[in-house]
Amino acid sequence: MKLLSVVIPCYNSQHYMRDCIESLLPGREEVELIIVNDGSVDQTAEIADSYAKQYPAIVKVVHQENGGHGEAVNAGIRNATGLFFKVVDSDDWVDMKGYFKILNTLRSFVEQKKTVDMMISNFVFEKEGAKYKKVMKYDSVLPEGTIFGWDDMKHFGKGQYLMMHSIIYRTQLLRDCGLELPKHTFYVDNIYVYKPLAHVENIYYLNVDFYRYFIGRNDQSVNEQLMIKRIDQQIKINKLMIEDVRLNELPNAKLKSYMFHHLEIVTVISTILLIRSGTEENLQKKKALWKYIKETDLELYHSLRYGLFGHIINLPGRIGRSISVGAYKVSQKLVGFN
């Protein structure tokens, strides 16, 4: 059995996938790289197969019809033989020093027969053209050098949240919780992070800048104009998160607090994008989203609607919407996302 499985979802990734794969190869035979060619029509398949031929003990290739990012991750989970599981997108890469520290730590868990459900590390926003690179760190919130539970955490700040880039899960936990991401849907990384958290008990934080998250391609899913164009998919993910986990049924207060925090961020983004689009149709979708939340989970609705963010993003009228967007732009600068 491998120590770590890394799935690399690839769709028409010929121009950048090599850098991603090369950054992960130093893990050698302890790591399996599962390159999922998700129906690409460029040279992605050939590049993937060439790595599998050159490194047969490390690289496994899955060719499938196009199913989107979520189905590529699903394929990775189905094919993984590693004790732990990581997603690295084909336009991103990992830092080698951080990588070796990650592997050493995972190895120590196995040697000491310790169960860790989730390992967290830092990631760096590699934003094209930005002079300052924002690092998402968690040392102000999470204990270091020890396995801990939700009660040992401090409260996350408004600009702090877990993303796919910061998480390594225990593979069996992903299977046990029944994680299956929707096909042909963007922004599924939110569900990937969110749904398994309700099943996580033992956590470890390694304070290293491991994952390098590239932002800057015009066709990238976090491009704001594309997000507005795909707003129905953002709303779909928002609703699935609400349906997947009933927050008021969670037994641990700190876990509930974090998961509410994460859901709040996603809901704010959905709402602001609907406002930003400026169309009457999307303003109606905003009303419909909040109506859905109210009808689905009244307690959650009150928590979201009457918190700080809820007040800001629901200010009435055109002037209120302008203030909401202005607050969002300030948060973009502070947090460093696109």
Residue, then its C-alpha position, 0 to 999 in steps of 0.5 A: m500500500k502506498l503512503l499517499s495518493v495524489v490525483i491530478p485532474c487534467y482537462n486540456s492541460q498540455h501546457y502546464m501539467r508537466d510542471c505539476i507532475e514533475s513537482l510531485l515525482p520526488g515522492r518516489e514509490e511512496v506516492e502514487l500519482i493518479i493522472v485523470n485525463d478527463g476527456s481532453v482533446d489536446q495532448t494531455a492523454e499522450i503526456a500522461d501516458s508517457y509519464a506512466k511508461q517512464y515511471p510505472a511504479i509511481v504514475k497511474v493514468v485514468h482516461q475517462e469521458n469528460g465529467g468535470h473536475g468532480e468526476a476526475v476527483n471521484a476517479g482518483i478516490r476510486n483508484a487510490t491505494g494510498l493511506f492518505f489522499k491529496v488533490v493537486d490541480s494540473d496548473d498548480w504545483v507543490d514546494m519540494k521542501g514542504y513536500f518532503k516534510i509532509l511525507n515525513t510526517l505522514r510516514s511517522f503517523v504510520e510508524q507510530k500507528k496513529t490515526v489522523d483523519m485530516m492533515i492541514s498545511n499552508f498554501v500560497f496564492e501564486k497570483e499572476g502579476a501580484k508583487y505580494k504573494k498571500v499565504m493562507k496560514y493557520d498557525s494562529v488557529l491550530p495547534e502545531g506538532t500534535i494530533f488534536g480535535w475540534d475542541d483544541m482549535k481557536h476560532f477562524g478569522k473572517g479571511q481564514y478558511l480551509m480549501m482543497h489546497s490545504i487538506i490531505y484526507r485519510t483515504q478511507l474516511l472519504r470512502d466511508c463518508g460517501l463522498e461523491l462529487p457532482k459531474h459537470t459542475f464547477y466549484v466542487d472543491n467546496i463540497y470536497v472540503y466541507k462534507p467530510l469534515a463532519h466525519v473528521e475527529n483527529i487532525y494534524y497541522l504542519n506549518v509549511d507552505f506546501y501547495r502553490y495555487f496558481i491564479g491568473r489564467n483567463d479560463q480559470s474557474v475563479n475568474e470573476q466574470l466566468m463565475i458570474k456566467r456560471i452562477d447557477q453552478q455556484i448556487k447549486i454547490n451552495k445548496l448542496m452544502i446546505e443539504d449535505v450537512r445539517l449544521n444544527e445536528l452536529p454534536n461538536a460546537k467548534l466543528k459546527s462553528y467552523m462549518f458555518h463559517h465556511l458555508e457563510i463564505v460560500t453564501v456571501i460569494s454567491t450573493i455578491l456575484l449575483i449582485r455584481s452581475g447587475t441583471e434583474e434576473n440574477l437579483q431575483k436569483k439572489k432572492a430565491l437563494w435566500k428564500y431557499i435557505k429560509e425554507t430549508d433550515l430556518e435556524l441556519y437562515h437566521s444565523l446567516r442573515y443576521g450575522l455581520f456578513g448577512h447584514i452587509i450583503n442584504l442592504p436594500g436598494r441600489i445604494g445598499r448593493s453598491i455598499s455590499v460590492g464595495a465591502y466585497k472588494v475590500s475583502q478581496k484585497l485583504v484575503g488575496f483571492n481573485 
